[in-house]
Amino acid sequence: MSRPAGRDRRPDGLAPEVPLAGAVPGSDSAETGQRLQKVLAAAGIASRRASEILIDEGRVEVNGRTVTEQGLRVDPDTDVIRVDGERIPPPRRHAYVVFNKPRGVVSTMDDPEGRPTLTEYLVGRKERLFHVGRLDTDTEGLLILTNDGDFAHKLAHPSFEVPKTYLAEVAGVVQHKTIRDLRRGIRLDDGPVTPDSVRLVSTTAVRSMVDITLHEGRNRIVRRMMEAVGHPVRRLSRTAIGPVKLGALRSGELRDLTRSELGALLDLLND
């Protein structure tokens, strides 16, 4: 795409900085921040020149305002920057890790009983990580580990209602009526629970696979739900936390959150 005619260029081919009449709404960075195209390039969105094209095309927002002028200064730590609607997270000064916890591993860094812990899977990581929430020893699947205390507090706090998805292998053939009952909500000994969604994945003569999403984290909630409707859990795996999915990550493996995953999580935690 050709650039707007008549724009002067610097010797290096980049657009010059443009003095601003005022800061981006919600930002104090008009004079002290970094040029937007530099921030986008540092985030791995595109080269600086390609980032300028994105700005020219009106595909970049800062604090809810579409930006089309070049040279705008922003604070990547505090300003909410989006490209094509996708949030670009701040520069990473912390680690955000997805871990597929194996069954039988305790969700702690140390266990006085000598059982396998998360620490054994973090060999080689230079950061001091801690887990956000926990999974029962007999439950496998997705855990997020980080060294960002504020992020961990928000992600674990029930007031943010981050949905979590589980795949449960349960005893017996689950009927569609049971799925409807679960969707409407059931009462446990510590109060009612209504899942965000329940889906029957498959059945055989002796067992069923059920996909359940909830936004609360009461102790052993999925196991108690399925027990209450007559289908005890045989095996349980957490497959997603909000927009973060386990995918093809193998048991015992870990990976860093992607830029889009972290941006989507920040949206959930900051709304």
Phi, psi and omega per residue, in radians:
M1 nan 2.371 3.110
S2 -1.327 2.644 3.141
R3 -1.504 2.799 3.097
P4 -0.985 2.394 -3.083
A5 -1.191 2.631 2.990
G6 1.500 0.053 -3.132
R7 -1.497 2.177 3.089
D8 -1.206 2.556 3.126
R9 -2.042 2.685 2.998
R10 -1.346 2.872 3.113
P11 -0.995 -0.502 3.141
D12 -1.467 0.041 3.085
G13 1.606 -0.156 -3.137
L14 -1.468 2.703 3.098
A15 -1.205 2.563 3.111
P16 -1.255 2.803 3.033
E17 -1.230 2.452 -3.114
V18 -1.922 2.158 3.080
P19 -1.063 2.438 -3.107
L20 -1.763 2.513 3.054
A21 -1.265 -0.449 3.130
G22 -2.914 2.961 -3.105
A23 -1.305 2.805 2.993
V24 -1.076 2.407 3.137
P25 -0.884 2.260 3.137
G26 1.484 0.064 -3.088
S27 -2.101 2.528 3.029
D28 -1.938 0.430 -2.926
S29 -1.884 0.179 -3.048
A30 -1.045 -0.555 -3.092
E31 -1.847 -0.405 -2.968
T32 -1.975 -0.151 -3.044
G33 -1.483 -2.814 3.127
Q34 -1.880 2.660 3.113
R35 -1.098 2.407 -3.027
L36 -1.010 -0.754 -3.102
Q37 -1.145 -0.523 3.071
K38 -1.213 -0.690 3.115
V39 -1.114 -0.769 3.128
L40 -1.101 -0.708 3.129
A41 -1.152 -0.726 3.135
A42 -1.134 -0.492 3.124
A43 -1.418 -0.069 3.115
G44 1.458 0.266 -3.134
I45 -1.240 -0.823 -3.114
A46 -2.967 2.991 3.014
S47 -1.135 2.938 3.139
R48 -1.068 -0.740 -3.133
R49 -1.137 -0.754 3.109
A50 -1.165 -0.567 3.088
S51 -1.146 -0.633 3.077
E52 -1.094 -0.644 3.098
I53 -1.137 -0.724 3.089
L54 -1.012 -0.727 3.121
I55 -1.164 -0.788 3.113
D56 -0.975 -0.655 -3.063
E57 -1.431 0.003 3.110
G58 1.275 0.479 -3.079
R59 -1.715 0.063 -3.085
V60 -2.042 2.347 3.075
E61 -2.119 2.526 3.001
V62 -2.241 2.091 -3.122
N63 0.912 0.703 3.060
G64 1.495 -0.033 -3.138
R65 -1.909 2.246 3.075
T66 -1.190 2.282 -3.095
V67 -1.862 2.272 3.068
T68 -2.184 -0.213 3.128
E69 -1.507 2.486 3.119
Q70 -1.475 2.715 3.060
G71 1.486 0.048 3.124
L72 -1.052 2.350 3.114
R73 -1.713 2.361 -3.118
V74 -2.335 2.859 3.010
D75 -1.861 1.847 -3.059
P76 -1.140 -0.289 3.123
D77 -1.392 -0.506 -3.030
T78 -2.095 -0.510 -3.129
D79 -1.348 2.451 3.112
V80 -1.556 1.937 -3.050
I81 -1.948 2.322 3.120
R82 -2.287 2.530 2.993
V83 -2.156 2.133 -3.066
D84 0.918 0.630 3.091
G85 1.485 -0.194 -3.107
E86 -1.601 2.227 -3.098
R87 -1.225 2.375 3.081
I88 -1.743 1.969 -3.084
P89 -1.196 2.818 3.110
P90 -1.086 2.869 3.064
P91 -0.966 2.459 -3.040
R92 -1.385 1.941 2.982
R93 -1.865 -0.037 3.102
H94 -2.241 2.941 3.084
A95 -1.817 2.478 3.113
Y96 -2.342 1.958 -2.931
V97 -2.171 2.405 3.007
V98 -1.729 2.281 -3.128
F99 -2.244 2.353 3.053
N100 -1.661 1.657 -3.078
K101 -1.228 2.204 3.084
P102 -1.275 2.719 3.014
R103 -1.088 2.398 3.128
G104 1.644 -0.145 3.100
V105 -1.597 2.336 -3.134
V106 -1.433 2.383 -3.120
S107 -1.404 1.029 3.060
T108 -2.478 2.951 3.082
M109 -1.591 -0.268 -3.135
D110 -2.641 2.461 -3.135
D111 -2.316 2.086 -3.112
P112 -1.120 -0.331 3.133
E113 -1.528 -0.035 3.073
G114 1.393 0.280 3.115
R115 -1.344 2.785 3.113
P116 -1.047 2.413 -3.122
T117 -2.202 3.055 -3.139
L118 -1.121 -0.516 -3.074
T119 -0.978 -0.612 -3.097
E120 -1.116 -0.372 -3.088
Y121 -1.725 0.009 -3.096
L122 -1.877 0.211 3.110
V123 -1.048 2.262 -3.127
G124 1.709 -0.253 3.071
R125 -1.429 2.211 -3.108
K126 -1.382 -0.377 -3.127
E127 -1.389 2.692 2.999
R128 -1.612 1.770 -3.036
L129 -1.722 2.698 2.999
F130 -2.381 2.720 -3.045
H131 -1.494 2.566 3.081
V132 -1.699 1.939 -3.027
G133 1.223 -2.894 -3.130
R134 -2.685 2.901 2.998
L135 -2.114 2.542 3.045
D136 -0.983 2.678 3.139
T137 -0.972 -0.661 -3.116
D138 -1.467 -0.058 3.125
T139 -1.762 2.363 3.134
E140 -1.879 3.050 3.002
G141 2.006 -2.714 -2.848
L142 -1.302 2.160 2.934
L143 -2.185 2.535 3.014
I144 -1.867 2.294 3.084
L145 -2.050 2.566 -3.084
T146 -2.756 2.997 2.930
N147 -2.128 0.343 3.114
D148 -1.769 1.769 -3.040
G149 -1.127 -0.720 -3.128
D150 -1.144 -0.770 3.103
F151 -1.057 -0.783 -3.119
A152 -1.112 -0.722 3.141
H153 -1.068 -0.804 -3.121
K154 -1.168 -0.750 -3.089
L155 -1.120 -0.594 -3.100
A156 -1.514 -0.344 -3.022
H157 -1.312 2.286 -3.083
P158 -1.111 -0.385 -3.102
S159 -1.150 -0.375 3.133
F160 -1.489 -0.222 2.995
E161 0.885 0.825 3.084
V162 -1.286 2.136 -3.094
P163 -1.227 2.532 3.093
K164 -2.245 2.390 -3.059
T165 -1.993 2.390 -3.106
Y166 -2.227 2.592 2.978
L167 -1.978 2.037 -3.064
A168 -1.953 2.221 2.931
E169 -1.617 2.094 -3.042
V170 -2.151 2.766 3.134
A171 -1.319 2.471 3.047
G172 1.510 3.024 3.137
V173 -1.646 1.969 3.136
V174 -1.365 2.190 3.133
Q175 -1.498 2.755 3.135
H176 -1.113 -0.521 3.071
K177 -1.094 -0.678 3.107
T178 -1.119 -0.697 3.091
I179 -1.080 -0.749 3.114
R180 -1.106 -0.706 3.109
D181 -1.081 -0.740 3.126
L182 -1.116 -0.732 -3.139
R183 -1.085 -0.648 3.131
R184 -1.275 -0.378 -3.133
G185 1.872 2.526 3.108
I186 -2.280 2.855 -3.130
R187 -1.837 2.247 3.042
L188 -1.849 3.101 -3.087
D189 -1.173 -0.335 3.109
D190 -1.910 0.355 3.058
G191 2.129 3.012 -3.120
P192 -1.295 2.743 3.043
V193 -2.456 2.288 3.104
T194 -2.180 1.910 -3.141
P195 -1.125 2.727 3.013
D196 -1.201 -0.672 3.101
S197 -2.765 2.629 3.059
V198 -2.419 2.318 -3.108
R199 -2.434 2.281 3.053
L200 -1.420 2.043 -3.061
V201 -1.509 -0.829 -3.116
S202 -2.868 2.854 3.071
T203 -2.481 2.667 2.919
T204 -2.232 -2.951 -3.115
A205 -1.207 -0.362 -3.025
V206 -2.191 -0.179 -3.101
R207 -2.653 2.848 3.112
S208 -2.358 2.689 3.048
M209 -1.959 2.199 -3.077
V210 -2.215 2.300 3.105
D211 -1.759 2.162 -3.040
I212 -2.285 2.295 3.051
T213 -2.071 2.268 3.103
L214 -2.338 2.763 3.057
H215 -1.970 0.296 3.068
E216 -2.175 2.873 -3.016
G217 -2.315 0.664 3.081
R218 -1.040 2.675 -3.042
N219 -1.002 2.197 3.066
R220 0.905 0.672 -2.988
I221 -1.098 -0.751 -3.115
V222 -1.175 -0.768 3.133
R223 -1.065 -0.735 -3.119
R224 -1.232 -0.613 3.077
M225 -1.066 -0.879 -3.075
M226 -1.222 -0.580 3.042
E227 -1.090 -0.689 -3.098
A228 -1.136 -0.461 3.141
V229 -1.774 0.238 3.011
G230 1.502 0.341 -3.135
H231 -2.333 1.429 -3.109
P232 -1.012 2.517 -3.133
V233 -1.337 2.261 3.053
R234 -1.631 -0.656 -3.129
R235 -2.644 2.468 -3.044
L236 -2.420 2.350 3.119
S237 -2.357 2.338 3.005
R238 -1.535 2.176 -3.024
T239 -1.864 -0.255 -3.120
A240 -2.757 2.593 2.932
I241 -2.228 1.904 -3.064
G242 0.987 -2.244 -3.116
P243 -1.419 -0.081 -3.082
V244 -1.572 2.121 -3.086
K245 -2.005 2.593 3.133
L246 -1.158 -0.722 3.093
G247 1.039 -2.339 -3.063
A248 -1.600 0.139 -3.131
L249 -1.110 2.175 -3.062
R250 -1.397 2.761 3.115
S251 -0.984 2.262 3.141
G252 1.538 -0.103 3.139
E253 -1.660 2.766 3.058
L254 -2.412 2.795 3.110
R255 -2.650 2.805 3.045
D256 -1.355 2.560 3.009
L257 -1.038 2.507 3.042
T258 -1.318 2.896 3.107
R259 -1.042 -0.763 -3.102
S260 -1.193 -0.655 3.100
E261 -1.099 -0.814 -3.135
L262 -1.132 -0.725 3.105
G263 -1.070 -0.729 3.138
A264 -1.188 -0.656 3.089
L265 -1.136 -0.728 3.113
L266 -1.081 -0.635 3.059
D267 -1.063 -0.759 3.134
L268 -1.101 -0.685 -3.022
L269 -1.459 -0.295 -3.069
N270 -1.886 -0.091 3.130
D271 -1.222 nan nan
